[in-house]
Amino acid sequence: MSSPTTTTKPATGSRVQRTGDAFMRRVLRSPMHRMVSGKLLIVTVIGRKSGHVYENPVGYAESDGYVLIGTAAKWYRNLRPGEPVRITLRRTVIEADWEVIREEEVAAECYRIILEVNPTHGRFAGISLTPDGSVNRDELRKALAAGTVVVRLTPRESWSRPLPDA
């Protein structure tokens, strides 16, 4: 990765959101991470223009060796082609290759998995499962048109050591 500025800049957004994100980052890096690390991880991106480090707590689901993140937030725009992204998953820092998915068929399967693992995400995303367990395609199309994407991560073999206890 490129050498980033060493300061961590909070994401833009409401004060409540920034406070909540800061709290979740602390919990996800602490020995108490087990309370939330089954559904949340930290994705770290470097601003394309600013060089600032942004650490975003996001919901995720794991499936077949992938980590799936559905998001309407714009942090994924700072992912750099050919460079891995750094995530903190269960207090372990991991580099992962990434792919941004906007295509409806692939996004539908990813969202089916995300919503089965983390149904709360659907309320935030405005996407639900139908009674037969498939993704509501009208809601998915609306979300995709509004900028929602799926970021599919493939963790690399090289895992970093877990963070030390705080």
N, C-alpha and C positions, 0 to 999 in steps of 0.2 A: 504494500500500500504506500501511497504518498505520505510524506511526513507532515502530519497535521499540526495545527496550532495546539498547544498543550492545554489551553483553557477549555472547559466544557460550557457551552452556551445553552441556556434553557430554550426549549422550543417556543415558538411564538404561540399565542393562544391566551385564553383567559387565565387570570391569576389562580383560579380554582384548579384548572387543568395543570398548570405548571407546578402547583403545590402537590397535587395528587401524583404527578409523574415523578417528582423529586422523592416523595415518600415511597413510591413503588420501587424506584431504583435502589433506595437504601435497603428495603426489605428483600429485594431479589438478590442483593449482594451479601446479605447477612445470614447467620445460621438459622434464622426464622424463615428462610426462603420457601421452605416446604409448604407453607400456608397457601402460596400463590404460584409457585413455579411450575405446577402442572398445567397452568393455563396462560401464564405470562412469561415473557423473556424480554431481554433488552437487546435491541438492534442498534448498533453504533455506526453512524455514517459521518462522513466529512463533507462539509459544505463545499459545493463545486466552486463557488466564487469567494466565499469568506475564509475557507480553510478551518472553520470552527468545527469542533467535535459535537455532534448531536447524539444523545443517548435516549432512545425512545422505548418506553415499556409498551409492548404490543401483545395482543392475544395470538395464540398459535395452536396448531394441531400437528401431530406427527403421524406420518403414514408412509409405509414402505421405504423408509430411509430418508424421506423428505421432511422438512419442516415447512408447513404452509401458514402463510400470514395473509389474511384478507384485510385490506386497508383502503380507506378513502383519503387518508392523510397523504401529504406530498413528500414525505421523507424519502421514498423510494427513488425520487428524481436525482438524489445525490449518490445513488449507486453508480460506480464507475465501471464501464465495460472492461472486461478482462481482469478486474481486481476482485478479490473476495470481499465479503462483508464480514464484520466481526459481530458475533452475538454472544450474549451471556445467557446460558441455558443451564438451569439448576446449579447456579454458582460456578459454572465452568465456562471459560472463555473459549469460543470455537470460531474458526474461520470457516466460511461456507461460500460455495459458488451460488449464484442467484440467477433467477429468470423471472421477469415480470410478465404475467399472463393477463391478457385483455380479451382473448378469444372466448366466446360464450361457451362452447362445448367443454373446453378444458376447465374454464373457470367454474362451470356448473358442477363438475365432479369434485374439484378442489373444495368448493363451498359446501358440498354435501358432507364431506369429511369434517371440515371446520365446524359446521353446525351440529353434527352428531357429537363431536368431542366437547364443544363449547357453545351450547345453545344461546347463552347470553349474548354472544357476539351478534347473533341475528337481529336482536333488538336495536343494536347500534347501527348495524349495516342496512337495516330495512329489508333483509332477505330472510325468508323462512323456508322450512321444509313443508311439502305437501303431505297429506295423510299417507301416501304410498312411500314416503321417505325420499322423494326426489326434491330438487331445489325448485322453488317457485320461479319459473322462467320469466314471467313478467316483472317480478321484483328484481331479479338478477339483471335483466336488460336495463331497467331503469337505473340501478346502481352503477352498472358499467358505463352507461351513457353519462352519468354524473361524475365519473372519474375513479370509481372503485376499481381496484386491481387485486390480483393475488400475486404475492411474491413467494415463489417456490425456492426454498433453499436446499442445497445438497451439502451437508457438512463434510469437510475434508477429513482425511485420515489423521492429520496432525492436530491433536487436541492439546490445548494449554492446560497447565495445572489449575485445579480449583483455586478460587480466591481464598486467601487466609481468613480465619475467623476474625470478625471485627471486634 
